[in-house]
Amino acid sequence: MSEESLFREVDEEVRRDEIENIWNKYGSWILALCLGVIFAVGGFKGWQYWQKQQAEAGGSAYFQAIKLATDGKTQEAEKAFTALNDSHVGYAVLASFKQAALMADAGKTKDAIATYDKIAVSKAAQPTLKQLAQIKAAYLLADTASLKDMQSRLAAFNNATSPWRNAARELIAITAYRGGDYALADRRLNEILADPQSTSGAKQRTRIFLSVLSPKLTGNKSKSN
């Protein structure tokens, strides 16, 4: 046997002894760690599968509810959307929006507003959806809310940075007009026209509104003179 072969054999023997000592000392821990990794991976895969199944079931239930609404089966659709709220978190917010819309169409304005208000404070809803729910509730209140209440509801949007600012201005103008505060209505409408980011639709509605409002402003000036 050569000297090199002898050293190699001794080295392998030492390594075997070290591995055996390590296994004797930590073998149970190593085995437990390996089993833990296997169970963790298996659990994660199982959770992914469950999530997929839930999403598919939720999607199917959501579109079935939409079909009921499209077919004019309003009561059945409302029940289906309520069931979605209770069982499928991923579709709960969308279901709530559709449910509120159905309520509004059916004349259940208070229930629709309450549903939108619930979305606005929901932890499951994204900030943009919460804001949309607030705006939709405000539109339903435009015919009945006091100017003070409307301004309070829309205070967070009535500024130069909010993407909903022109919707808020329009709603405040409507409420102000209904309450006889024509000057405030005029200011809010002109803010919409002056905003470079106003949509063409918003500007068109504003010009029509101003044409209705203008005689009121002229009348007020004549009385004051």
Buried (B, 14 or more C-beta within 10 A) or exposed (E): EEEEEEEEEEEEEEEEEEEEEEEEEEEEEEEEEEEEEEEEEEEEEEEEEEEEEBEEEBEEBBEBBBEBBEEEBBEBBBBBBBEBBEBBEBBBBBBBBBBBBBBBEEEBBEBBBEBBBBBBEBEEBEEEBBBBBBBBBBBBBBEEBEBEEBBEBBEEBBEEEBEBBBBBBBBBBBBBBBBEBBEBBBBBBBBBEEBEEBEEEBBEBBEEBBEEBEEBBEEEEEEEE
